[in-house]
Amino acid sequence: MKIYEILPGKLYQCGKTNNLSVEEKVKLITDYGITTVVNFWRFEDPDLISSVRYEHCYMPDGKLHCPDELRLLAKKTAEKINAGQVVLSQCYGGRNRSGLFSAMILIQLLGISGKEALTVVQRQRPNSLVNKEFCQFLELE
């Protein structure tokens, strides 16, 4: 499994981890120093729930639902990063939902525009954020 570093030492992005063994998950968390996982995929990962701070926020990959709730979650997650936590944003493929959330965190952390955050995420995670609605949303942020 490939993990993409969005913000060095602070924010990572990947796809689902449920197909990894417990040992592989522990190694992943340890190697990257991950303290918090925010999962947007349909299913929770029980192995991660017991290993790190874990938030499951299912969001379908398609239309953006509840943007205000997502903004609030991004703000709270950015505060966690500022307090020294290392965050992994994940969804099924590690591209759209996790990419959207990573970009929203960058907006909070770096004070950049949504368009700039979109560019950063797409550069750090190739083939990320191909969902046109998510991109349009970020371009207006």
N, C-alpha and C positions, 0 to 999 in steps of 0.2 A: 504494500500500500504506500502511496506517495502522499507525503504531507508537504504542504506549501507554506512557506514562511511569508506572511503578508507584511508584518511589522517585526523586524528582527528581535528575537528573544521575548516577544510579547504576545503576538497574535498569529495563529496558524489556522489553516483551513484544510479539510479533507472530506472524503466520502465516508460512507458507513463503515463501522468497525466490527459489526456483529459477526462477520465471517472470519475474524482473527481469533486465535486461541487466547486464553486468559494471559498466558505468558507473553505473547506478542503485544497485547494491549498494555500490560504493565511496563514492558520495555519501551513502548512508544511514549507513554506518559513520563517515564523516568528520563529517557533520552532527551526529550524536549522540555522537561521541567513543567509540564502542563499541570495546572492546579484546578482549572475550571473547563468543563465541556458544555457547550450549548448545542443541542441536537435538534435539527429541524426536520429530520426524517420521521416517517410514520411510527416507527417502532423505537422504544427505548432500548438501551444496551445495558442489561443488568450488571454486567461485569464492570462497566465504567461507573455506574451509580455507586457502587461500593468502594471505588478507588479514588474518586475526585469529587469536587463540587460539581454537580450535574444538573443541568436544566434541560427539560424536554419541552420544546415549543413547536409541536407539529404545525407545519404550514405547507399546503400543497404547492407544487411547482407549477405555477400558472399565473393566475391573477393574484395581485397583492391584496391580502386581507388584513385589516386592522393595522394600518401604517402607524397610527399613534402609539399603539401598544409596542410595536417593533422599535419605534424611536425611543420609547422609555426603556425597553430592554437594552438597546444599544448604549444608552446613556449610563445605565447602571453597570453594564459590562465594562464600559470605558473607565468608570470609577474604580472597578475592581483591578483593572490593568494598572491604573495610576497608583493603586495601593500595593502593587508588586505581584499581583497574580498573573499567570500566563494562561491564555485562553485558546482553546481549540473550537472553532466553529465548524459544524459538520452537517451534512445532509446526505441524501442517497449517493449522489455522484460527486459531491464536493465541488459543484460548479455554480449553480444558480442561487439557491436559498442561502447557502453558507457564504457565497460571494456577496450577495446583497447585504447580509448582516456584517460581514467583514468591512464592507465599504461604509456602512452606517457607523460602525465603531471608529473608523478612520476619520470620518467627519467630526465626531466628538473629540477624539484625541488630538488631532492635528489642526483642527479649525479650518479644514479645506472644504471646498465645494463638493457637492455630490459628483459632479462631472470629473473632478480631479481624483476623487476616491475611486470612481469607476475605472479610471485609467490605471491607477496603482494596482488595484486588484487584478485587472486583466493582464497587467505586465507580470505580476508575481505568480499568478495561476493561469497559464495559457488555457484558452477555450472556456474561460469562466465568464459568467454573466452574459449568456447568449439569449436569455429571456428578455424580449423587447420591452415588455411592461416594466420589468425591474429596472432596466436601463433608463427608460423614460422617467421613471420615478426618481432615480438618482440624479438625473440631469436637472431636475427641478429643485433638488435639495440644496 
